[in-house]
Amino acid sequence: METKVFRGLVVKATGSWYNVRVENIQEIFQCRIRGNFRLQGIKATNPVTVGDWVKFQLLAEENAGVITEIEDRRNYIIRKSVNLSKRTHVLAANIDQAVLVISLSNPRTSTGFIDRFLVNAESYHIKTLLVFNKMDLFEGTIKKQYDEIRSIYEKIGYSCIAVSALEGTNCNELKMLLQNKVNMLVGHSGAGKSALINQIDPSLNLKTGSISNWSGKGTHTTTFSEIFPLSFGGDIIDTPGIKEFGMVDLQKEEISRYFPEMFRFLHDCRFNNCTHEHEPACAVKKALEHGEISEIRYQNYLNILHGEEMDTEEWENR
């Protein structure tokens, strides 16, 4: 008797087991991968990730399945593995929109972290929405920082929205931006990702960390990436908090292509392989001098160019 093959979406990955939601009927089965199955060409710690479409067969002796095929990915977000510096970890695949949740205070999201993520997303042609959470704390210095940072990113074409997961401010507007898309949420632990999901769709009731007065440091409440269907249409991928975002497989001459404000000047540089650091007749450096490129973004570009992974406290002495 021929074994039936199912097609489904990986909605949770916990290491050796994967929850797969069967196409059309929405039933979920636990599956594992067959033998030493690996994705060809991707040296990742996780050969299967949330967002992958897979084919699987059910095992007769137990209510579980075996993944036999992974369909080609439309895109994915990848970073250096936390534990293995020479390996990579795929956060999620087949994403319509990345949603970077930014906190400007405890924990503080630096523009260095923002830019490393944006470069990664740009390299896979993934649109990114910047969500500034904890709007209820926007006053004084924090409000000034927010105004300046938002201005930098809106000027170069990124969509930005300020919200408060605590008070619900602008969350209806955010829902409209997420509707009918596969959205991946990413950010530091304590930035309020899970709390934000609960605010826009209370039926999901995700576990959130305890944060004193909504301004203390957060704890890891999301252990594994997981897809949740949104009641108003679309899906949302909740991911574990990320402390650092290590870049993967980018050639030095490629990096400036993923800075939109630099990209438009590249063809005017004297040298095709210009790094925009010390070469003469560099159009990017000229644009920087004329204020057409943000000094903060340019410094973050140099940090990425030289492989510096740690965030720079660029607001410390401002």
C-alpha positions in Angstrom: 0.0 0.0 0.0 1.4 3.4 -1.0 2.1 5.7 1.9 0.2 9.0 1.8 2.3 12.2 1.5 1.1 15.3 3.2 2.1 19.0 2.6 2.3 21.3 5.6 3.8 24.4 7.1 6.3 24.1 10.0 4.8 26.2 12.7 7.2 25.3 15.6 10.7 23.9 15.7 12.1 22.6 19.0 15.3 21.0 17.9 14.6 17.5 16.9 10.8 17.7 16.6 8.8 20.0 14.3 5.1 20.9 14.6 3.7 20.8 11.0 0.2 22.3 10.2 -1.3 20.4 7.4 -2.3 22.4 4.4 -6.0 23.2 4.2 -7.3 21.1 7.1 -5.1 23.0 9.7 -4.4 19.8 11.8 -1.0 19.7 13.4 1.3 16.7 13.6 4.7 16.3 15.3 7.4 15.3 12.8 11.1 14.7 12.8 13.5 14.7 9.9 14.7 11.5 8.2 18.3 10.5 9.1 20.9 13.1 8.4 18.7 15.1 6.1 20.2 18.5 5.4 19.4 21.5 3.2 21.9 21.5 0.4 24.1 24.6 0.4 23.0 25.9 3.8 25.3 25.0 6.8 22.8 25.7 9.4 22.3 24.3 12.9 18.6 23.9 12.0 18.0 22.2 8.6 14.3 22.8 9.0 12.8 26.1 10.4 9.6 27.8 11.1 7.9 28.9 7.9 9.2 26.1 5.8 6.8 24.2 3.6 7.5 20.5 3.8 6.3 17.1 2.6 5.9 14.4 5.3 4.6 10.9 5.8 2.8 9.6 8.9 4.4 6.7 10.8 2.0 3.7 11.2 3.2 2.9 14.7 2.8 6.3 16.3 0.8 9.5 15.8 3.9 11.3 14.3 5.4 12.0 10.9 8.7 12.0 9.1 9.7 15.0 6.9 10.9 13.7 3.6 11.2 17.0 1.6 11.6 20.7 2.1 10.3 23.0 -0.6 12.5 25.7 -1.9 12.5 28.8 0.3 11.3 32.1 -1.1 13.5 33.9 1.5 14.8 33.5 5.1 16.5 35.4 7.9 19.8 33.9 9.0 22.4 34.9 11.6 25.5 33.4 13.2 24.8 30.6 15.6 25.1 31.8 19.2 27.0 28.6 20.3 29.0 27.8 17.1 30.7 30.8 15.5 31.3 28.9 12.2 27.7 27.7 11.9 24.5 29.6 11.2 21.0 29.6 12.5 17.9 30.3 10.4 15.3 32.2 12.4 12.4 31.8 9.9 11.6 31.3 6.3 9.1 32.4 3.6 8.5 35.8 5.3 6.3 38.6 3.8 7.4 41.2 6.3 10.0 41.4 9.1 8.8 43.4 12.1 11.7 44.8 14.2 10.5 45.7 17.7 12.7 48.5 19.1 13.0 49.6 22.7 14.8 52.8 23.5 15.2 52.1 27.2 16.0 49.0 29.3 16.7 47.2 27.1 18.0 49.7 24.6 18.0 48.8 21.0 21.0 50.5 19.3 21.0 51.6 15.7 24.0 49.2 15.2 21.6 46.3 16.0 18.9 47.8 13.8 21.3 48.3 10.8 22.8 44.8 11.0 19.2 43.4 10.9 18.2 45.6 8.1 21.2 44.7 6.0 20.4 41.0 6.5 16.7 41.5 5.5 17.6 43.7 2.5 20.0 41.0 1.3 17.0 38.6 1.1 14.6 41.2 -0.3 12.5 41.2 2.9 10.5 44.3 3.7 11.1 45.5 7.3 8.7 47.5 9.5 10.3 49.3 12.4 8.0 49.3 15.5 9.1 51.5 18.4 7.5 50.0 21.5 7.0 51.5 25.0 5.7 54.7 23.6 4.4 55.4 27.1 8.0 56.1 28.2 8.7 58.7 25.4 9.6 61.8 27.2 12.7 64.0 27.7 15.9 62.4 26.3 14.1 59.3 25.1 11.6 61.3 23.1 14.4 63.3 21.5 16.3 60.0 20.6 13.1 58.6 19.2 12.4 61.6 17.0 16.0 61.6 15.6 16.1 57.8 15.0 12.7 57.7 13.3 13.7 60.6 11.1 16.8 58.8 10.0 14.9 55.7 8.9 11.8 57.3 7.4 14.1 59.5 5.3 15.6 56.5 3.6 12.3 54.7 3.0 11.6 52.5 6.0 8.1 52.4 7.5 8.0 53.3 11.2 5.3 53.2 13.9 5.4 54.0 17.6 3.2 51.9 19.9 2.6 51.0 23.5 1.9 47.3 24.2 1.2 48.4 27.8 -1.5 50.9 26.9 -2.5 49.7 23.4 -1.6 53.0 21.7 -1.5 52.7 17.9 -2.0 48.9 18.1 -5.1 49.1 15.7 -2.9 50.9 13.2 -0.2 48.2 13.6 -2.8 45.4 13.0 -3.6 46.9 9.6 0.1 46.8 8.7 0.3 43.1 9.7 -3.0 41.9 8.2 -2.9 39.1 5.6 0.9 38.8 5.8 3.4 36.3 7.2 5.1 38.6 9.8 8.2 37.7 11.7 8.8 39.6 15.0 12.4 40.1 16.1 14.1 42.1 18.8 15.9 42.0 22.2 14.5 40.2 25.2 12.3 42.6 27.0 11.5 44.7 24.0 7.9 43.5 24.4 7.3 41.2 21.4 5.0 38.8 23.1 3.2 41.5 25.0 2.7 43.3 21.7 1.2 40.2 20.1 -1.2 39.8 23.0 -2.3 43.4 22.6 -3.1 43.1 18.9 -4.6 39.6 19.3 -5.6 38.8 22.9 -6.9 35.4 21.9 -3.3 34.2 21.5 -2.5 34.8 25.2 1.2 34.4 25.0 3.4 34.2 28.1 5.2 37.4 28.8 8.1 38.3 31.1 7.8 40.3 34.3 9.1 43.8 33.7 9.0 46.3 36.5 7.1 49.4 35.5 7.6 48.3 31.9 11.1 49.7 32.0 13.2 47.0 33.6 15.2 44.4 31.8 13.2 41.6 30.2 13.6 37.8 30.5 13.4 35.2 27.7 9.8 34.1 27.5 9.9 32.8 23.9 12.2 29.7 23.8 11.5 28.6 20.2 10.2 30.4 17.1 6.6 29.7 16.5 3.9 30.8 14.0 0.5 31.9 15.3 -2.5 32.5 13.0 -3.9 36.0 13.5 -7.6 36.3 14.1 -7.8 39.3 11.7 -5.9 37.5 8.9 -2.3 36.5 8.4 0.3 34.9 10.6 2.8 36.1 13.1 6.1 34.5 14.0 7.2 35.1 17.5 11.0 34.6 17.9 13.3 34.3 21.0 14.9 37.5 22.1 18.2 38.3 20.3 21.1 39.9 22.1 23.4 40.3 19.1 22.9 39.8 15.3 25.9 38.3 13.7 26.2 38.8 9.9 26.6 35.8 7.6 28.2 35.4 4.2 28.3 39.0 3.0 31.3 40.1 0.9 32.7 43.5 1.8 31.9 45.0 -1.5 28.3 43.9 -1.2 27.4 45.6 2.1 26.8 49.1 0.8 24.2 47.8 -1.6 22.0 47.0 1.3 22.1 50.6 2.6 19.4 52.2 0.4 20.8 55.7 0.8 24.3 54.6 -0.2 23.1 52.4 -3.1 21.9 55.3 -5.2 25.5 56.8 -5.2 27.5 53.6 -5.9 27.6 54.1 -9.7 29.2 57.5 -9.2 32.3 56.1 -7.3 35.5 56.0 -9.3 36.2 52.4 -8.4 33.7 49.5 -8.8 34.9 47.8 -5.7 34.9 51.0 -3.6 34.5 50.3 0.1 33.6 54.0 0.7 36.2 54.3 3.4 39.6 55.6 2.1 39.3 55.5 -1.7 39.5 58.8 -3.7 36.6 60.2 -5.7 34.1 58.3 -3.5 30.5 59.5 -4.2 29.3 58.0 -0.9 31.8 59.9 1.2 30.9 63.0 -0.7 27.2 62.5 0.0 28.1 62.0 3.7 29.9 65.3 3.8 26.8 67.0 2.2 24.5 65.5 4.9 22.7 63.2 2.4 23.8 60.1 4.4 23.4 59.9 8.2 26.7 59.8 10.1 25.3 57.2 12.5 24.3 54.9 9.6 27.7 55.4 8.0 29.5 54.5 11.2 27.3 51.4 11.5 28.3 50.5 7.9 32.0 50.7 8.8 31.4 48.5 11.9 29.7 45.9 9.7 32.5 46.2 7.0 35.1 45.4 9.7 33.1 42.6 11.3 32.4 44.3 14.5 29.4 42.6 16.0 29.0 44.5 19.3 26.6 47.5 19.5 28.1 51.0 19.8 26.5 53.2 22.5 26.2 56.0 20.1 23.8 58.0 22.2 25.8 57.8 25.4 27.5 61.2 25.2 24.8 63.1 23.2 
